[in-house]
Amino acid sequence: MEIFIQQIVNGLFLGSVYALMALGYTMVYGIIKLINFAHGEIYMIGSFIGYFLINQFNMGFFPALVLSMAGSAILGVVIEFLAYRPLRNSTRIAALITAIGVSYLLQNTMIYFFSSTTRPFPQAIKLHVYKIGFLSISNIQLLILGLSLFLMIALNLIVQKTKMGKAMRAVSVDTDAAQLMGIDVNRTISFTFALGSALAAAGGMMIGLYYNSIDPMMGYIPGLKSFIAAVLGGIGIIPGAAIGGFVIGLIETLTTALGFSDFKDAVVYAVLILILLIRPAGILGKHVKEKV
């Protein structure tokens, strides 16, 4: 039972990172109905930016985090401009194949320049472990949870309270009507990619710090799991993505607690199949008819 409860706590910390990444998936889908499968690679590149800033320029974790988020935001905008914008009026399958292609391009570009070797992420924050009864919680775990919640709250405030957030909500409802009302659709979509990419970079840096390792392949599996989290919560729904992230984190750690650690990824993928069969709209989604 003690191990079980400890894994629940660990699942909350892991789930908070999945939630950050799932928010990027769900925002992009909500705006242009595209699954950005390159999102996991942006998460990976964000961790590498942080790695070099800390190692080469002796930066602290938080300045490196801010610059990593900024650099990844720019990368997200460039990807949208070069790869996705020309296909905006094409079929969804064309955009989807392009997203997969961008994912492999970024992944293999990083392997070419930095090799596939795993690198130790610099411990910019000294590890401290706190004992609360039989529970063990580290300061890095608390940092991950606290920073993730802060970024999720900040995202919600941007979407709900700012002019750009209002434009994002308008474009997600009806792009043509939003354009007729004077909203710069291209700028709004670029901002959405920047926002989602910045959140992914934050997740990459926090995971690098937590597991003390990064590599060019590190974004593939977390990217898929975050996509599953977005689908589970309700793709296109921001609160749903956050809930889905925490649920996937808990499922993964509880599977480990039950002694099936070798099958934790398979269980997560099984959840995707079940949710598509039982409730395709997700936890917070609504069943609506789509005109095709």
Secondary structure, 3 states (H helix, E strand, C coil): CHHHHHHHHHHHHHHHHHHHHHHHHHHHHHHHCCCCCCHHHHHHHHHHHHHHHHHHHCCCHHHHHHHHHHHHHHHHHHHHHHHHHHHCCCCHHHHHHHHHHHHHHHHHHHHHHHCCCCECCCCCCCCCEEEECCEEEEHHHHHHHHHHHHHHHHHHHHHHHCHHHHHHHHHHHCHHHHHHCCCCHHHHHHHHHHHHHHHHHHHHHHHHHHHCCECCCCCHHHHHHHHHHHHHHCCCCHHHHHHHHHHHHHHHHHHHHCCCHHHHHHHHHHHHHHHHHHCCCCCCCCCCCCCC
